[in-house]
Amino acid sequence: MVTEIAPVPAPGPPPVARRGGRNLLRVIVRDRIGAVGVVIVVVMTLAAVFAPLLAPYDPTAMSAQRLAPPGGVFPLGADEAGRDLLSRALYGARTSLTVSLIVVSCAGVIGVLLGLLAGYFRGVMDGVITPVMDVLFSFPTLLLALAVVAARGPGTENLVLALVIVFVPSFARIVRGTALSVGKEPYVESAHAVGLSNARIIFKYVLPNSVAPIAVQFTTSLAYAILIEASLGYLGLGVQPPQPSWGSMLSSGKAFMELSLWPSLVPGMCIMITVLGFNLLGDTFRDALDPRLRGRAGR
């Protein structure tokens, strides 16, 4: 009597990518530090979105109360031109967060696409894309951004272009590594054997396993983009006046620090708190989406 053995089904993808989203809220609730990051990001985002409603004055309106201390008609004081620092900080949040979100979103889409092409198809694709990404990645981030902006001139459009070029290699390298690893898994080989198309394999198996590192890279890149945008604004190569930005506020206030610290302190604190919030949020995503780090929740 011959006993028939049922065929062993092809192994499916690991549960990391499918379970990560369900654990995100749980980790945020249990992780107090991550919750602080979420609160900071939410508050700063709301401040940027509702800046026209929250700002007490026009951020470009000047007055005779130059370098006025906090209190009275100016809650956070006034700058060297008598402009309200609170209003300028709120509109500066809108500028920094908008530029950073556009930059990181564009860089993420381009970098993920290039990483998938290089890591999944390998061969000529990998031989062309990876060296270019390595060359861009070898330059210091701020130096590369400075070079692009200096070559094309200051302005918001050139600033966005420079920062997109800066952040694409990070996303491409992360997704390429994941694609190379997942491409060797048995369930991907089984998918090839049953005739699934490359596009279906990429979107069903490869891309979901890249969600965790992409999410972490996205949040940390937002923090870094805010820093670089502020740095270029400080050097006069970012968003141009009269549009307020935290970097330009720091630059204009440095000459008056002996008379008043507030024109430099207010934007500096905004930058520090916002960057801290996005970094803490990135740690939370990493803890929620990486099963090896879930034990750190509840810090």
CORTA-V546898 format. One record per residue. RES is the residue in three letters. OMEGA is omega as a letter, one per 40 degrees, with the letter a starting at -180 (NA if undefined). Layout:
BEGIN
RES_OMEGA + RES_OMEGA
END
This chain:
BEGIN
MET_a + VAL_i + THR_i + GLU_i + ILE_i + ALA_i + PRO_i + VAL_a + PRO_i + ALA_a + PRO_i + GLY_a + PRO_i + PRO_a + PRO_a + VAL_a + ALA_a + ARG_a + ARG_a + GLY_a + GLY_a + ARG_a + ASN_a + LEU_a + LEU_a + ARG_a + VAL_i + ILE_a + VAL_a + ARG_a + ASP_a + ARG_a + ILE_i + GLY_i + ALA_i + VAL_i + GLY_i + VAL_i + VAL_a + ILE_a + VAL_a + VAL_a + VAL_a + MET_i + THR_i + LEU_i + ALA_i + ALA_a + VAL_a + PHE_i + ALA_i + PRO_a + LEU_a + LEU_a + ALA_a + PRO_a + TYR_i + ASP_a + PRO_i + THR_a + ALA_a + MET_i + SER_i + ALA_a + GLN_a + ARG_i + LEU_i + ALA_i + PRO_i + PRO_a + GLY_i + GLY_a + VAL_a + PHE_a + PRO_a + LEU_a + GLY_a + ALA_a + ASP_a + GLU_i + ALA_a + GLY_i + ARG_a + ASP_a + LEU_i + LEU_i + SER_a + ARG_i + ALA_i + LEU_i + TYR_i + GLY_i + ALA_i + ARG_a + THR_a + SER_a + LEU_i + THR_i + VAL_a + SER_a + LEU_i + ILE_a + VAL_a + VAL_i + SER_i + CYS_i + ALA_i + GLY_a + VAL_a + ILE_a + GLY_i + VAL_i + LEU_i + LEU_i + GLY_i + LEU_i + LEU_a + ALA_a + GLY_a + TYR_a + PHE_i + ARG_i + GLY_a + VAL_i + MET_a + ASP_a + GLY_i + VAL_a + ILE_a + THR_i + PRO_i + VAL_i + MET_i + ASP_i + VAL_i + LEU_a + PHE_a + SER_i + PHE_i + PRO_a + THR_a + LEU_i + LEU_i + LEU_i + ALA_i + LEU_a + ALA_a + VAL_a + VAL_i + ALA_a + ALA_a + ARG_i + GLY_i + PRO_i + GLY_a + THR_a + GLU_i + ASN_i + LEU_i + VAL_i + LEU_a + ALA_a + LEU_i + VAL_i + ILE_a + VAL_a + PHE_i + VAL_a + PRO_a + SER_i + PHE_a + ALA_a + ARG_a + ILE_a + VAL_i + ARG_i + GLY_i + THR_i + ALA_i + LEU_a + SER_a + VAL_a + GLY_i + LYS_a + GLU_a + PRO_a + TYR_i + VAL_i + GLU_i + SER_i + ALA_i + HIS_a + ALA_a + VAL_i + GLY_i + LEU_a + SER_i + ASN_a + ALA_a + ARG_i + ILE_a + ILE_a + PHE_a + LYS_a + TYR_a + VAL_a + LEU_i + PRO_i + ASN_i + SER_a + VAL_a + ALA_i + PRO_i + ILE_a + ALA_i + VAL_a + GLN_a + PHE_a + THR_i + THR_i + SER_i + LEU_i + ALA_a + TYR_i + ALA_i + ILE_i + LEU_a + ILE_i + GLU_i + ALA_i + SER_i + LEU_i + GLY_i + TYR_i + LEU_i + GLY_a + LEU_a + GLY_i + VAL_a + GLN_i + PRO_e + PRO_i + GLN_a + PRO_i + SER_a + TRP_i + GLY_i + SER_i + MET_i + LEU_a + SER_a + SER_a + GLY_a + LYS_a + ALA_a + PHE_a + MET_i + GLU_i + LEU_a + SER_i + LEU_a + TRP_i + PRO_i + SER_a + LEU_a + VAL_i + PRO_i + GLY_i + MET_i + CYS_i + ILE_a + MET_a + ILE_a + THR_i + VAL_i + LEU_a + GLY_a + PHE_i + ASN_i + LEU_i + LEU_i + GLY_i + ASP_i + THR_i + PHE_a + ARG_i + ASP_a + ALA_a + LEU_i + ASP_a + PRO_a + ARG_a + LEU_a + ARG_i + GLY_i + ARG_a + ALA_a + GLY_i + ARG_NA
END
